[in-house]
Amino acid sequence: MDQRADDHLSPYRTFSRDAWSRLRDDTPMTLSAEEVTRLRSLHDRLDIEEVEAIYLPLSRLLSMYVAATQRLFRAQQRFLTTEDSKVPYIIGVAGSVAVGKSTTARVLQALLARWPNVPRVDLITTDGFLFPNAVLEREELMERKGFPESYDLPTLLRFLSDVKAGRRPVRAPVYSHLTYDVLPHHWVEVDRPDILIVEGLNVLQTGWSPRDGKAIPFVSDFFDFSVYIDADEDVLLGWYVDRFLTLRNTAFRDPKSYFHRYAQQSDTEAVATATNIWNRINLVNLRENILPTRQRADLILKKDASHQIEEVALRRL
């Protein structure tokens, strides 16, 4: 196999783009060019070639992992002589603001849902589990929005626990990127899917373990597989600024937008504003909380400045 030379102590096998793409084997392309375009997030790069080179091999790998997990689950049932309900296979997708997590999550959802056995694949983002702005303002956390402390972690953990327990249906709160807030009395229901994809900034975060050794669950404890989307800091800044400039001319023009005050800024003002927000909030969160969790992922997808995935690192079993 054409695999890059790794440090023999690394827990990962690292593949070049070409080497990884060959692992697709005969996995069929089930998405049209139009569908791929609709799955792409603002300013992200996604085309048929990217899906074929990166996501079809990943879909093939995940099909093997899910099947193996299902066999293990049935073996455990026999051992325990239980009749537990089916347990969803949960995939976590992590990474920085502007790195393209949403695109990756949606592509995986679309591909996995078109396996021959037609599994039900649901997708939720952890944005819905942020505390409402009123709470963040009261606790003086608006400048820390997206940091671990800005999430209602007990509610998120309870949601994942209920999903893993096979309870039905389980509700997740909904977040509006227009109003920049959790929508009151709005929910999305997850009703025992075969696969659940959970996308968010800090889904691989652990925090500090107690000295007494008592069990404290983390979000990633409920994951069967996790993906980290990676890119260099200067590249991420450029993507964030580009996205901000586009939103200034589109979504920010809506009077209901939380960022409507930026809609009339000049290019120079908008670039300065976006750069300031990035350096003050998103870069700090990346360095303190998100990037340190990269090595906890089962798969790392490294992007270059063109948004193309140039390297894939898969954790050894």
Number of C-alpha atoms within 10 A of each C-alpha: 8 10 12 12 9 12 10 8 6 10 15 20 17 22 20 15 18 14 17 23 21 15 17 19 10 10 13 13 13 13 15 10 11 10 14 18 13 12 20 18 17 15 15 19 15 22 17 16 11 17 21 18 19 23 21 26 20 22 20 19 13 17 14 12 15 18 12 11 15 16 12 12 15 15 12 13 13 11 9 10 9 10 9 13 11 16 18 24 23 24 21 26 26 30 26 24 20 22 25 25 23 22 19 23 23 20 22 22 20 17 20 24 18 16 16 7 8 10 13 17 22 21 20 20 21 21 21 23 21 25 21 19 18 12 13 18 12 9 10 12 17 18 14 16 19 23 21 19 13 20 20 15 17 13 14 19 18 13 18 22 17 17 24 19 15 18 16 13 13 18 15 19 21 21 21 13 14 15 16 15 18 19 15 10 7 12 14 14 13 20 16 23 20 18 21 23 22 22 24 22 24 24 24 28 19 17 10 7 11 9 6 6 7 8 8 11 13 17 20 22 14 17 21 16 18 22 24 29 21 23 20 12 13 10 16 24 20 17 22 21 21 18 17 20 21 13 17 22 14 12 18 21 16 15 13 12 17 16 18 18 12 20 19 13 14 12 11 8 12 19 18 13 16 20 19 14 15 20 12 13 17 25 20 14 22 21 13 12 21 25 19 12 19 20 14 16 21 19 23 25 20 19 20 14 14 11 19 17 22 17 20 23 20 16 15 11 6
